[in-house]
Amino acid sequence: MGSFIRAFGSIFWAFLGVRKGSDREKDFESLNVVHVIVAGIISAALFVGLLMLIIHWIIPTHHS
């Protein structure tokens, strides 16, 4: 379970684009690839959902 949580942390830093090379190397060596893929898909879906909520909040849709 700890590896899965750490995978989310790694994905978070990857989204921000700020990560030390040494920390990235540690992630490559210690994290389970499946955990990283699943965490990446979940994180991307949450990110897109958040963007959609913000857009719908800023630009309300009016139906006639």
C-alpha positions as CSV (number, residue, x, y, z in Angstrom):
1,M,0.0,0.0,0.0
2,G,2.9,2.4,0.8
3,S,4.3,1.9,-2.8
4,F,0.9,2.9,-4.2
5,I,0.7,6.1,-2.0
6,R,4.3,6.9,-3.0
7,A,3.3,6.5,-6.7
8,F,0.7,9.2,-6.3
9,G,3.4,11.5,-4.8
10,S,5.7,10.7,-7.8
11,I,2.8,11.5,-10.2
12,F,2.0,14.7,-8.4
13,W,5.6,16.0,-8.8
14,A,5.6,14.8,-12.4
15,F,2.5,16.9,-13.1
16,L,4.2,19.9,-11.6
17,G,7.4,19.2,-13.5
18,V,9.6,19.8,-10.5
19,R,11.5,16.8,-9.2
20,K,15.2,16.2,-8.4
21,G,16.9,13.7,-10.7
22,S,18.1,11.6,-7.7
23,D,14.5,11.4,-6.3
24,R,13.2,10.4,-9.8
25,E,15.9,7.7,-10.0
26,K,14.8,6.3,-6.6
27,D,11.2,6.2,-7.8
28,F,12.2,4.2,-10.9
29,E,14.1,1.7,-8.8
30,S,11.6,1.3,-5.9
31,L,8.1,1.8,-7.3
32,N,5.9,-0.9,-8.8
33,V,5.2,0.0,-12.5
34,V,1.5,-1.1,-12.2
35,H,1.1,1.2,-9.2
36,V,2.6,4.1,-11.2
37,I,0.3,3.4,-14.2
38,V,-2.8,3.2,-12.1
39,A,-1.9,6.3,-10.0
40,G,-1.2,8.1,-13.3
41,I,-4.6,7.2,-14.8
42,I,-6.5,8.1,-11.6
43,S,-4.6,11.4,-11.2
44,A,-5.2,12.3,-14.9
45,A,-8.9,11.6,-14.5
46,L,-9.1,13.7,-11.4
47,F,-7.2,16.5,-13.0
48,V,-9.5,16.5,-16.1
49,G,-12.6,16.3,-13.8
50,L,-11.3,19.3,-11.8
51,L,-10.7,21.3,-15.0
52,M,-14.2,20.5,-16.2
53,L,-15.8,21.6,-12.9
54,I,-13.8,24.9,-13.0
55,I,-14.9,25.5,-16.6
56,H,-18.6,24.8,-15.8
57,W,-18.4,27.0,-12.8
58,I,-16.8,29.9,-14.8
59,I,-18.9,29.5,-17.9
60,P,-22.4,28.5,-16.9
61,T,-24.6,26.8,-19.6
62,H,-28.0,28.3,-20.3
63,H,-30.6,26.1,-21.9
64,S,-33.5,27.7,-23.7
